[in-house]
């Protein structure tokens, strides 16, 4: 039996809810109110005679029937969207239309995306870029994103990944006033006697600072009275004399150039994998995302992999 308009509308509502697990976020994706989404779902469940979602005051989860329906619909509907998106290649390049949803690490947002987006907006004014900045290790598909950007080595194995930058050098910095008062560490182990600004990772683990010199490698669970998950906060705190911070060199370069921070243990600074964009292999890459990836590689804010 052919699907009617109501069925197609219901499918869009259900898929948005299944991806977002929130009536408010699903409504935002669909351009309607959360109450409209709720009413549409209730009508759909009544018509089908099955419960698709389990809802409480705190969470929205899929029922067994909802899981089965989502698994059956998500691939075909994504393929339909990709088919329409592929028609963009028949447009004049300056007239490309669409929307890109990205899930991006904080460092990638400031070091990689921010320098490129103004140029992208000039070249492709019809493409809307929706960037969610988070250090949480989210599933980009479940979050409703087209792609994510993470450090190489942290990309899920079932995703297609493309390198977007050169490797990154990680350094320890502190304010000159702090170093004058507490001394300059000569070896990573000396940090155990210092105030360090600890870092909480997206999976809620505390990061152990890593160092490398020649063939020697050291990993330190640094002490410190403050734990953060935000780079700007860490930079501001370190510049104010709050302790030693561990960050990509590109993040601290402006403050170092201004004399607000000083790099220490530079001969122990390791290099780690650069940023990678990743996306589901079963989906055709939206043309707007392809253009953004090409532009990042063209501008190369962090250099390119040799």
C-alpha positions in Angstrom: 0.0 0.0 0.0 1.5 3.4 -1.0 2.5 5.7 1.8 0.3 8.7 2.2 1.3 12.2 3.3 0.5 11.4 6.9 2.8 8.3 6.8 5.7 10.3 5.3 5.3 13.1 7.9 5.1 10.5 10.7 8.3 8.9 9.4 10.2 12.2 9.6 8.9 12.8 13.1 9.8 9.4 14.3 13.3 9.4 12.8 14.0 12.8 14.3 12.9 11.5 17.7 14.9 8.3 17.3 18.0 10.3 16.5 17.6 13.1 19.0 16.0 11.3 21.9 14.4 14.6 22.9 11.1 16.2 21.9 12.6 19.6 22.1 15.6 18.8 19.9 13.5 16.8 17.4 11.1 19.8 17.1 14.1 22.1 16.5 15.3 19.7 13.7 11.8 19.6 12.1 11.0 23.3 12.7 8.0 22.7 14.9 7.2 22.8 18.6 8.0 20.0 21.0 4.3 19.7 21.7 3.6 19.3 18.0 6.1 16.4 17.9 4.5 14.8 20.9 1.0 15.0 19.4 2.3 13.6 16.0 4.0 10.7 17.8 0.9 9.8 19.8 -1.3 9.9 16.6 1.3 7.6 14.9 1.4 5.1 17.7 -2.4 5.1 17.9 -2.7 4.4 14.1 -0.1 1.7 14.2 -1.3 0.2 17.5 2.2 -0.1 19.0 4.3 1.9 21.4 7.4 3.2 19.7 9.0 5.3 22.4 9.3 5.0 26.2 9.1 8.4 27.8 9.7 9.6 31.3 10.2 13.1 32.7 14.0 12.6 32.2 14.5 10.5 29.1 13.2 9.3 25.8 14.2 5.8 24.6 13.1 3.5 21.8 10.8 0.5 22.6 11.6 -2.8 21.0 9.1 -2.0 18.2 10.7 1.5 17.9 14.2 0.0 17.6 13.0 -2.3 14.8 11.3 0.5 12.9 14.3 2.8 13.3 16.6 0.1 11.9 14.3 -0.5 9.0 13.8 3.2 8.1 17.0 5.0 8.8 19.1 3.6 5.9 16.5 4.0 3.2 15.5 7.5 4.3 19.1 8.5 4.5 19.6 7.2 1.0 16.7 9.3 -0.2 18.2 12.4 1.4 21.5 11.6 -0.3 19.9 11.1 -3.6 18.3 14.6 -3.4 21.6 16.1 -2.1 23.4 14.6 -5.1 21.4 16.8 -7.4 23.4 19.8 -6.1 26.1 18.8 -8.5 23.9 20.1 -11.3 23.8 23.6 -9.7 26.3 26.4 -10.3 28.9 25.9 -7.5 28.1 29.3 -6.0 24.4 28.2 -5.7 25.0 25.1 -3.6 22.3 24.8 -1.0 21.9 22.7 2.1 22.9 22.2 5.7 25.8 20.5 7.3 25.7 19.3 10.9 29.0 18.7 12.6 30.0 17.3 16.0 33.4 18.9 16.7 36.0 18.8 19.5 36.7 22.1 21.2 40.3 22.3 19.9 39.1 21.5 16.4 36.5 24.2 16.5 39.0 27.0 17.3 42.1 25.8 15.5 40.6 24.2 12.4 37.0 25.2 11.8 36.9 28.9 12.9 39.7 30.0 10.5 37.9 28.3 7.5 34.2 29.1 8.0 34.3 32.8 7.0 35.9 31.8 3.7 33.4 29.0 3.3 30.4 31.3 3.9 31.7 33.7 1.2 32.1 30.9 -1.3 28.9 29.0 -0.5 26.4 31.4 1.1 23.6 28.9 0.6 25.1 26.2 2.8 24.2 26.5 6.5 26.8 25.0 8.9 25.5 23.8 12.3 28.4 23.0 14.6 28.0 21.3 18.0 31.2 21.8 20.0 31.7 19.1 22.7 34.5 17.0 24.1 32.1 14.2 24.9 32.6 11.0 22.8 29.2 11.1 21.1 27.9 8.9 18.4 27.5 11.2 15.4 24.8 9.2 13.9 22.7 9.1 17.1 23.4 12.8 17.5 21.9 13.5 14.1 25.2 14.9 12.7 26.6 14.4 9.2 30.2 14.1 10.5 32.4 14.6 13.4 36.0 15.8 13.9 38.3 14.1 16.4 42.0 13.4 16.9 43.3 10.5 14.9 43.3 7.3 16.8 40.0 8.1 18.6 37.7 7.7 15.5 35.3 4.8 15.8 36.4 1.8 13.7 33.1 1.6 11.8 33.5 5.1 10.4 35.3 6.4 7.3 38.0 8.9 8.4 40.0 11.5 6.5 43.0 13.4 7.9 42.5 17.2 8.0 45.7 18.4 9.6 49.3 17.8 10.4 50.2 16.1 13.7 50.0 18.4 16.8 52.7 19.1 19.3 51.6 19.1 22.9 53.3 21.4 25.4 53.3 22.5 29.0 52.9 26.2 29.8 52.8 28.4 32.8 52.8 32.1 33.6 56.3 33.7 34.2 55.2 34.8 37.6 54.2 31.2 38.6 57.6 29.9 37.4 59.5 32.7 39.3 57.7 31.6 42.4 57.7 27.8 42.2 60.7 27.2 39.8 60.9 25.7 36.3 60.5 21.9 36.0 63.5 20.3 34.4 62.0 16.8 34.0 58.3 15.7 33.7 58.6 14.0 37.1 59.2 17.4 38.6 55.6 18.2 37.8 54.5 16.0 40.8 55.7 18.9 43.0 53.8 21.6 41.1 50.2 22.8 40.8 48.9 21.4 37.5 45.6 22.2 35.8 44.2 18.7 35.3 42.1 17.8 32.3 38.9 15.8 32.2 38.3 13.9 29.0 35.1 13.4 27.1 34.6 10.0 28.6 35.0 11.4 32.1 38.5 10.1 32.7 41.3 12.3 34.0 44.0 12.7 31.3 47.6 11.6 32.2 50.1 14.0 30.7 52.3 12.3 28.1 55.9 13.2 27.4 58.5 11.9 25.0 62.2 12.5 24.4 64.2 10.3 22.1 63.2 6.8 23.0 62.1 7.7 26.5 58.4 8.1 27.2 56.8 9.3 30.5 53.1 9.4 31.5 52.3 11.5 34.6 49.1 11.6 36.6 49.7 15.2 37.6 48.5 16.7 40.8 46.5 19.8 41.0 43.6 21.6 42.8 41.6 22.3 39.7 40.2 20.0 37.0 38.8 21.5 33.7 37.3 20.5 30.4 37.5 23.8 28.6 40.6 25.1 26.9 39.9 28.9 27.2 39.3 28.4 30.9 42.6 26.6 31.2 44.5 29.3 29.3 43.0 32.1 31.4 43.7 30.2 34.6 47.3 29.4 33.6 48.0 33.0 32.6 46.7 34.2 35.9 49.3 32.0 37.7 47.0 29.2 38.5 49.5 26.5 37.6 50.9 24.5 34.7 48.6 23.6 31.7 49.1 20.9 29.0 47.7 21.9 25.6 48.4 21.8 21.8 51.1 24.3 21.0 48.7 26.0 18.5 46.3 26.8 21.3 49.0 28.5 23.5 50.9 30.2 20.7 49.2 33.7 21.0 49.6 33.8 24.8 53.3 32.7 24.5 53.9 35.4 21.8 52.4 38.0 24.2 54.5 36.8 27.1 51.6 35.8 29.2 52.7 32.2 29.1 56.0 30.4 28.8 56.6 26.9 27.3 58.5 24.5 29.7 59.8 21.0 29.2 59.9 21.8 25.4 62.5 19.0 24.8 59.9 16.5 26.2 57.0 17.8 24.0 55.4 14.9 22.1 53.5 15.0 18.9 50.1 13.4 18.5 47.8 12.6 15.6 46.1 15.6 14.0 42.4 16.1 13.4 40.3 13.7 11.3 36.8 14.1 9.9 34.7 10.9 10.2 31.3 9.9 8.9 29.2 6.7 8.4 30.5 4.7 5.5 27.0 3.7 4.3 26.0 7.3 3.7 26.8 9.4 0.7 28.8 12.4 1.7 26.7 15.6 1.4 28.2 17.9 -1.2 28.4 20.8 1.3 30.5 18.7 3.6 32.8 17.6 0.7 33.3 21.3 -0.1 34.1 22.1 3.5 36.7 19.3 3.7 38.3 20.5 0.5 38.5 24.0 1.8 40.0 22.9 5.1 42.7 21.1 3.2 43.2 24.1 0.9 43.6 26.7 3.8 45.4 24.2 6.0 45.2 26.2 9.3 47.3 23.6 11.1 49.4 22.5 8.1 49.1 19.2 6.3 50.4 15.8 7.0 53.7 15.1 5.4 
